[in-house]
Amino acid sequence: MNTYLIGIDIGTSGTKTALFDEAGNVVASKTVEYPLYQPRSGWAEQDPDDWVRAAIEGLCAVASGIDAECVRGIGLSGQMHGLVMLDSEGKLLRRSIIWCDQRTEAQCREITETLGSEKLIKITNSPALTGFTASKILWVRENEPEIYEKCRHILMPKDYVRYRLTGELATDVSDASGVQLFDIGARKWSDEMTSLLGIDAGMLPSVYESCEVTGVLSENAANKTGLRRGIPVVGGAGDNEAAAVGCGVVSDGKAFATIGTSGVVFAHSERVKFDPKGRIHGFCAAVPGEYHVMGVIQSAGLSLRRLRDNVCAAECEAARRRGVDPYTIMDEEAEKSPVGSNGLIFLPYLMGERSPHLDPYARGGFIGLTAAHTRGDMIRSVLEGVIFAMRDSLSVFGEIGISPSALTLCGGGASSPLWRQIAADIFGCEVDIVKSGEGGALGAAILAGVGAGVYGGIKEACGEIIKPARTYLPNEENRKRYDELYGIYDGLYGALRETNMRLAEFCG
């Protein structure tokens, strides 16, 4: 009898549901997209019921044509930090304020003033950030008191999907780490944080390790999807922690970089690592009892998508005629531009920035643009600028004693051979591409397999399933050129910081 596992990855642009066999091979996959709402500049919201509809549609698709009795477990991965508020009957009170929303600067100041920076970092291993959930809770309390009064349950995005599939109000340690009400070292909700901020801890869900079973598929969900009632659903993990499992980054010395809508640099650590300046984050890993450090840039693939949509009409038309993805044509144009894009530098701060600058007022831009530059130069400078921004976080990793010798590259941007080589050249180390491109969905499925007893443990499962498909080595000449250009890039944020704040004030 075949053994199947399902991973559901609730992303920002869509939800991917994938069915895997015991060896980690993709049997079926379905992605369902949904909208992002931006009612004001810097705001970002989604309808949680869109996530549920996408997950149900995905489960129906991947379960079609298989023996449902063979599905042993379901794992969840998802965008972190989103605020889902439910009333006493479990009904939604408002759209979710998601990870990239920037409205909560005042609430972040309030958190910092209440706790003090040193205590805040000691408990949560991060400074107060506009993207995190705690500041969103305070924003709703201060700006929508009638909704806050009705709130009885707070969940993160993947955990709302769990609730609708199982009826259980639960989360895992990795996703809880990004709420900023969690004691990272103790792996539990912080009584001190909730008490000082006046947040009812009873609204927060039960916390599990990522591979622990949190509930089972309900009869209602089984009837909607064609799956059997009672399939175990494990804690799962935040999107980056699940991607780490899907890339095999589950032990010391291993790291990965993701180029998705946002960009992430992530390194595993058996012990808690703190950056006293709070420039990067240290969260609980999906591996029980272990941790990781992470730097996040807000606009990685988003930067390239915005360029595609607003500048690259000719490339989109050429792609339509040739029947290929527009990004393929954009890569071809970028390859015509030399290392350094003829002196054009792109700052990818389209949604403010998170690591290592922690600045909601940061703004993107092309620096050094002249009449001689081409669209190919602009495209390549976006590819380079995103990797430069990720290198900023790697530099901080080195300061706290984490210096990986190789990284696994994943996410949608990892499908570009040009972007892969640029990453190897700018990072100055080996860049591996894993065989499976399913990332978070595969990681969630592996966690489900551990919880269901299919695998003996996360590290053992990853050792057997995750294999590199291709390795990119840095070109030494390119590396030297990029080191020189990075020296220029590195000074631009500070030089433009005051200007960006004035622009933000001008726009209101």
Disulfide bonds with the S-S distance in Angstrom:
none
